Amino acid sequence: MDNRDSIKKRICHSRIISLRLKDRISQLPDEILTNILYLLPVKEAARTSVLSRRWKNLWTYVPSLIIKDYMSSPEMELRPVRRCRFILDVFCTYNPSQELTILLDYDGTTSRDVNEWINFAMENWVKMLDLNLEQYYTIEKKFPVMKDFPLTKLFLTEVNVIGEVLEHYVSNCPFLEELYVSSSNSLVNLRLVDQPPKLSSFQVAHCSNLENLEISAPNLVSFGYVGPKIKNMTLRHVPLLSKVAFGGKYCESIEFDSDQHASYLSQLKKLVLYFTKEVVDRTSLSPYKLPVFCNLKKVELKVYTYLGQSLHPLIALVIASPLLKMFSLELEMDFSHKPFENEKLVENYNIWKASKHPHQCLKKIKWVGFDGSGSHVDFAKDLLDIAVSLKTFIIDTVYPNIAQSEDYAEFVKRWQIAVVAACKIAESHPGINYLIDC
């Protein structure tokens, strides 16, 4: 019996070892394995091809290909380009219809390679092309685009492109849904009229020389522009447009030149504005100057401000939106600006009482960057006086740019003041669900 028990134990032990050594990962379906490989850098994913015949070309079937590399030294500057070309050749041989992201440092010596990549993407029917070269590269050629090219997303970052060339690609991509252009110094005039027909999201950011922008897109749902004021911006025939985002000095047009937004203001459901501290200081918003946003449900304000700056001008946006349900405010502080002791806050808004403008629909307020100063406390009280049906007030006392604070001790002191002030506000206005993030 002892021998039999010993044999059984050895057999059982050997089976356990064999189960442990068995490659169960390779038995998973292709869909799961490719999703796992998608989480790895493309260099590491490609290395799995040497594991076995099962893994040889599996990495080429990931849902999206991201080629990300930087030139760390002059002698290494050609390696990312060659590696990118090799990866594209192998990848598209097995799986031509994929999302392609190329993020490289461009030094001006690889223009022919970049042209080849764009042409390669066109020839291999990629569905998403994201080109970010970190340094400016100019697309000058109008590569031939095959009929019914399936591109649905096009993102160009720090890539110079003139309006005529961009219009050529956009007009030949009938399935394009998302278009994003950022930091293109060559873009001066752009006209997108009824093409592509499926365009639903269009964003333009930091194109400092843009002068004229004309858009006519029947399926456009989301539009954003961040940058300086431009001579002419025309949006017409945009019946589905419900979300807009504006940043930089162009934000002032909401108040001072609201006529140029007249074609779509009444249909907006979400408004996102990026204010600088200069814009807040110069802007004198009041509930009588702003147009009425009769369908606006959500307002997100992201404001670059300084300690002690009055936020009263922002209250007008709430009052001008009678159906507003959520108001979100995110402050990024400039700690280098130290207000003078005798510096007065804006007083022009004290001539009217917030309680005279009750808001029946506002249910939720979220404030990131509350510092407990007098101006912040006053603005919080104004919001609470207006929002007579408020259910939730989220107060986050941690600034998004905490690492930029030069005086950490001063920041901790300000943070402690903010927490105490937030608790006092909650005590003085009961009946609301307060979430104070410390």
C-alpha positions in Angstrom: 0.0 0.0 0.0 2.8 2.3 0.8 4.4 1.8 -2.6 1.0 2.3 -4.4 0.5 5.6 -2.4 4.0 6.7 -3.3 3.4 6.0 -7.0 0.0 7.8 -7.0 1.7 10.8 -5.3 4.5 10.9 -7.9 1.9 10.6 -10.8 -0.2 13.4 -9.3 2.9 15.6 -8.8 4.0 15.1 -12.4 0.6 16.0 -13.6 0.6 19.2 -11.6 4.1 20.1 -13.0 2.9 19.4 -16.6 -0.1 21.6 -16.0 2.1 24.4 -14.7 4.4 24.2 -17.7 1.7 24.0 -20.2 1.3 27.1 -22.3 -2.3 28.1 -21.7 -1.9 31.7 -22.9 -1.4 30.5 -26.5 -4.7 28.6 -26.3 -6.6 31.9 -25.9 -8.6 33.1 -28.9 -7.0 35.5 -31.3 -9.3 38.4 -30.3 -8.1 38.2 -26.7 -4.4 37.9 -27.5 -4.4 40.8 -29.9 -6.1 43.0 -27.3 -3.3 42.0 -24.9 -0.7 42.9 -27.5 -2.4 46.2 -28.1 -1.5 47.2 -24.5 2.2 46.7 -25.2 4.5 49.1 -27.0 4.8 48.1 -30.7 8.4 47.1 -30.2 7.6 44.7 -27.4 4.5 43.3 -29.3 6.6 42.6 -32.3 9.1 40.6 -30.2 6.4 38.0 -29.4 6.7 36.8 -33.0 9.7 34.7 -32.0 7.8 32.7 -29.4 6.3 30.2 -31.7 4.6 29.7 -35.0 1.3 30.6 -33.3 2.6 34.0 -32.4 4.6 34.8 -35.6 2.2 37.3 -37.2 -0.3 37.8 -34.3 1.1 41.2 -33.4 0.1 42.6 -36.8 -3.6 42.1 -36.0 -3.8 44.5 -33.1 -6.8 46.9 -33.3 -4.4 49.9 -33.6 -0.8 50.5 -34.4 1.1 53.2 -32.5 4.6 54.0 -33.6 6.2 56.2 -31.0 9.8 57.1 -30.9 12.1 60.0 -30.2 15.5 61.0 -31.5 17.8 61.1 -28.4 21.0 61.9 -30.2 22.2 63.0 -33.7 23.7 59.6 -34.5 20.4 57.9 -33.7 18.2 60.3 -35.8 17.6 57.9 -38.7 16.8 54.9 -36.6 13.2 55.9 -35.8 12.5 56.6 -39.5 13.9 53.2 -40.6 12.1 51.4 -37.9 8.8 53.1 -38.7 9.2 52.1 -42.4 10.0 48.5 -41.5 7.0 48.2 -39.1 4.6 49.7 -41.7 5.8 47.2 -44.3 5.3 44.2 -42.1 2.1 45.4 -40.5 0.2 46.3 -43.6 1.3 43.1 -45.4 -0.9 41.2 -43.0 -3.5 43.7 -41.8 -4.0 46.7 -44.1 -7.2 48.2 -42.6 -6.0 49.5 -39.2 -5.7 52.6 -37.1 -2.2 54.2 -37.6 -0.5 56.6 -35.2 3.0 58.0 -35.9 4.6 60.1 -33.2 8.1 61.1 -34.1 10.5 64.0 -33.6 10.8 65.6 -37.1 14.1 67.3 -37.9 13.5 68.3 -41.5 15.7 65.5 -43.0 13.0 62.9 -43.4 10.4 64.7 -45.5 10.5 62.0 -48.2 9.9 59.3 -45.6 6.9 61.1 -44.2 5.5 61.6 -47.7 5.9 57.9 -48.2 4.1 57.1 -44.9 1.1 59.3 -45.9 1.0 57.7 -49.4 1.4 54.3 -47.8 -1.6 55.0 -45.5 -3.7 56.0 -48.5 -2.8 53.0 -50.5 -3.4 50.6 -47.6 -6.8 51.9 -46.7 -6.1 52.8 -43.0 -9.2 53.8 -41.1 -7.5 56.3 -38.7 -4.4 58.3 -39.3 -2.8 60.2 -36.5 0.3 62.1 -37.5 2.2 63.9 -34.7 5.8 64.9 -35.7 6.6 67.2 -32.7 8.4 69.5 -35.0 6.7 71.2 -38.0 6.5 69.2 -41.2 4.7 70.5 -44.3 2.4 68.4 -46.4 2.7 69.8 -49.8 1.7 67.0 -52.1 -1.8 66.0 -53.0 -1.5 62.3 -53.0 -4.1 60.5 -55.1 -6.9 59.1 -52.9 -8.7 56.0 -54.0 -12.4 56.1 -54.5 -14.4 55.2 -51.3 -11.3 55.5 -49.1 -12.4 54.3 -45.7 -10.6 56.9 -43.5 -12.9 57.9 -40.6 -10.5 59.8 -38.4 -7.7 62.2 -39.3 -5.5 63.9 -36.7 -2.7 66.3 -37.7 -0.5 67.8 -34.9 2.4 70.1 -35.6 2.0 69.3 -39.3 1.9 72.3 -41.6 -0.8 72.0 -44.2 -2.4 74.7 -46.4 -6.1 74.9 -46.8 -6.1 73.7 -50.4 -4.2 70.5 -49.6 -6.3 69.7 -46.5 -9.5 70.3 -48.5 -8.3 67.9 -51.1 -7.9 65.0 -48.6 -11.1 65.8 -46.8 -13.2 66.0 -49.9 -11.9 62.6 -51.1 -12.7 60.9 -47.8 -16.5 60.4 -47.9 -16.5 58.4 -44.6 -14.5 60.9 -42.6 -16.2 61.6 -39.2 -13.5 63.2 -37.1 -11.0 65.9 -38.1 -8.4 67.5 -35.8 -5.8 70.1 -36.9 -3.4 71.6 -34.4 -0.4 73.9 -34.6 -0.4 74.3 -38.3 1.3 77.6 -39.1 0.6 77.3 -42.8 -3.2 77.1 -42.4 -4.6 80.5 -43.4 -7.9 79.8 -45.2 -10.0 76.7 -44.9 -13.4 76.0 -46.5 -15.3 72.8 -45.7 -18.6 73.0 -47.4 -20.9 69.9 -47.5 -17.9 67.6 -47.6 -17.3 65.1 -46.2 -21.0 64.4 -45.7 -20.4 62.3 -42.5 -18.2 64.8 -40.7 -19.5 64.9 -37.1 -16.5 66.3 -35.1 -14.1 69.1 -36.2 -11.4 70.7 -33.9 -8.9 73.4 -34.8 -6.3 74.5 -32.2 -3.3 76.9 -32.1 -3.2 77.6 -35.8 -1.9 81.1 -35.3 -2.2 82.4 -38.9 -5.7 81.2 -39.6 -7.8 84.1 -41.0 -10.9 82.5 -42.6 -12.8 79.4 -41.7 -16.0 78.4 -43.4 -17.9 75.3 -42.4 -21.1 73.8 -43.8 -21.7 70.3 -42.5 -25.2 68.9 -42.0 -24.0 66.1 -39.7 -21.6 68.2 -37.6 -22.3 67.6 -33.8 -19.1 68.9 -32.1 -17.0 71.9 -33.1 -14.0 73.4 -31.3 -11.6 76.3 -31.9 -8.8 77.4 -29.6 -6.7 80.3 -30.7 -6.7 84.1 -31.4 -9.5 86.0 -33.0 -9.8 85.4 -36.7 -11.2 87.7 -39.4 -14.0 85.4 -40.5 -15.6 82.3 -39.0 -18.8 81.1 -40.6 -20.8 78.1 -39.5 -23.9 77.5 -41.6 -26.2 74.6 -42.3 -25.2 72.8 -39.0 -28.6 71.6 -37.8 -27.1 68.9 -35.5 -24.4 71.0 -33.8 -25.0 70.7 -30.1 -21.5 71.0 -28.6 -18.9 73.8 -29.0 -15.6 74.5 -27.3 -13.7 77.8 -27.6 -10.4 78.9 -26.1 -8.0 81.8 -26.1 -9.1 85.3 -27.1 -11.8 83.9 -29.3 -13.9 83.3 -26.2 -14.6 87.0 -26.0 -16.7 86.7 -29.2 -19.4 84.9 -27.1 -20.2 88.3 -25.5 -18.8 91.0 -27.8 -19.7 89.4 -31.2 -22.4 86.9 -30.5 -24.0 87.6 -33.9 -21.4 85.3 -35.5 -22.8 82.5 -33.4 -26.4 83.2 -34.0 -26.9 80.4 -36.5 -26.4 77.7 -33.8 -26.6 79.3 -30.3 -30.2 78.3 -29.8 -29.5 74.6 -30.4 -26.4 74.2 -28.2 -26.6 71.7 -25.4 -23.0 71.8 -24.2 -20.6 74.8 -24.0 -16.9 74.5 -23.1 -14.8 77.7 -22.7 -11.1 78.0 -21.9 -10.5 81.4 -20.3 -7.1 83.0 -19.7 -6.7 85.4 -16.7 -6.4 88.3 -19.1 -9.7 87.5 -20.7 -11.4 87.3 -17.3 -10.0 90.6 -16.3 -11.0 92.4 -19.5 -14.4 90.8 -19.9 -17.4 92.4 -18.3 -20.0 89.8 -18.7 -23.4 90.6 -17.5 -26.8 88.8 -17.8 -28.0 91.6 -20.0 -25.3 91.5 -22.7 -25.1 87.7 -23.2 -27.5 86.0 -25.6 -29.9 83.5 -24.1 -28.8 79.9 -24.4 -32.3 78.5 -24.5 -31.3 74.8 -24.8 -27.9 74.7 -23.0 -27.8 71.8 -20.5 -24.1 71.8 -19.5 -21.4 74.4 -19.2 -17.7 73.7 -18.6 -15.4 76.5 -17.8 -11.6 76.0 -17.6 -10.0 79.2 -16.3 -6.4 80.1 -15.9 -6.5 82.6 -13.0 -4.5 84.0 -10.1 -5.0 84.3 -6.3 -7.7 86.9 -5.5 -9.0 87.3 -9.1 -12.7 88.0 -9.1 -14.9 85.3 -10.7 -18.1 87.3 -10.7 -18.1 87.8 -14.5 -18.6 84.0 -14.9 -22.0 84.1 -13.1 -23.6 85.6 -16.2 -23.2 82.4 -18.2 -25.3 80.5 -15.6 -28.0 83.2 -15.6 -28.1 83.3 -19.4 -28.8 79.5 -19.5 -32.3 78.9 -18.0 -32.3 75.1 -18.7 -28.7 74.5 -17.4 -28.5 71.3 -15.4 -24.7 71.1 -14.7 -22.1 73.8 -14.2 -18.4 72.8 -14.1 -15.6 75.1 -13.2 -11.9 74.1 -13.2 -9.3 76.6 -12.1 -5.6 76.5 -12.9 -3.7 78.9 -10.7 -0.9 81.2 -11.6 1.1 81.2 -8.4 3.6 83.7 -9.8 1.1 86.5 -9.7 0.9 88.1 -6.3 -2.0 90.6 -5.9 -1.2 93.9 -4.2 -2.7 94.5 -0.7 -4.7 97.4 -2.0 -5.8 95.7 -5.2 -9.6 95.9 -5.4 -11.7 93.1 -6.7 -14.2 93.7 -9.4 -17.2 95.4 -7.8 -19.4 96.1 -10.8 -21.4 92.9 -10.2 -22.6 93.8 -6.7 -25.2 96.1 -8.1 -27.5 93.2 -8.7 -28.3 90.4 -6.3 -27.9 86.8 -7.3 -31.2 85.9 -5.5 -33.1 88.0 -8.1 -32.1 85.4 -10.7 -33.2 82.0 -9.3 -32.3 79.0 -11.4 -34.8 76.2 -11.4 -33.0 73.6 -13.4 -29.4 73.6 -12.1 -28.9 70.4 -10.2 -25.2 69.8 -10.0 -22.1 72.1 -9.6 -18.5 70.9 -9.8 -15.7 73.2 -8.8 -12.0 72.1 -9.1 -9.5 74.5 -7.6 -11.4 76.2 -4.8 -8.9 78.2 -2.7 -11.1 79.6 0.1 -10.3 83.2 -0.8 -12.9 86.0 -0.4 -13.5 86.1 -4.1 -14.1 82.3 -4.3 -16.4 82.2 -1.3 -18.4 85.1 -2.7 -18.8 83.3 -6.0 -19.8 80.0 -4.3 -22.5 81.9 -2.4 -23.8 83.5 -5.5 -24.0 80.1 -7.2 -25.9 78.7 -4.2 -28.3 81.7 -4.1 -29.1 81.1 -7.8 -29.4 77.3 -7.8 -32.5 77.0 -5.8 -33.0 73.4 -6.9 -29.3 72.3 -6.4 -28.8 68.6 -5.4 -25.0 68.1 -5.5 -22.1 70.5 -5.0 -18.6 69.0 -5.5 -15.8 71.1 -4.2 -12.3 70.0 -5.1 -9.6 71.9 -3.2 -6.7 70.4 -5.1 -5.3 72.5 -8.0 -4.5 70.6 -11.3 -1.1 72.3 -11.4 0.1 71.6 -7.8 3.5 70.6 -9.1 4.0 74.1 -10.6 3.7 75.8 -7.3 7.1 77.2 -6.3 6.2 77.7 -2.7 4.8 74.3 -1.5 4.4 75.5 2.1 2.3 78.4 0.9 0.2 76.0 -1.1 -0.4 73.7 1.9 -1.5 76.8 3.9 -3.9 77.8 1.1 -5.2 74.3 0.9 -6.0 74.2 4.6 -7.9 77.5 4.3 -9.8 76.2 1.3 -10.9 73.0 3.2 -12.1 75.1 6.2 -14.0 77.6 3.9 -15.6 74.7 2.0 -16.9 73.2 5.2 -18.3 76.5 6.4 -20.1 76.9 3.1 -21.7 73.5 3.5 -22.8 74.3 7.0 -24.4 77.7 6.0 -26.3 76.1 3.1 -27.8 72.8 4.3 -30.0 70.5 2.4 -27.5 69.9 -0.4 -25.3 66.9 -0.9 -21.7 68.3 -0.6 -18.7 66.3 -1.7 -15.5 68.0 -0.5 -12.4 66.5 -2.0 -9.4 67.1 0.2 
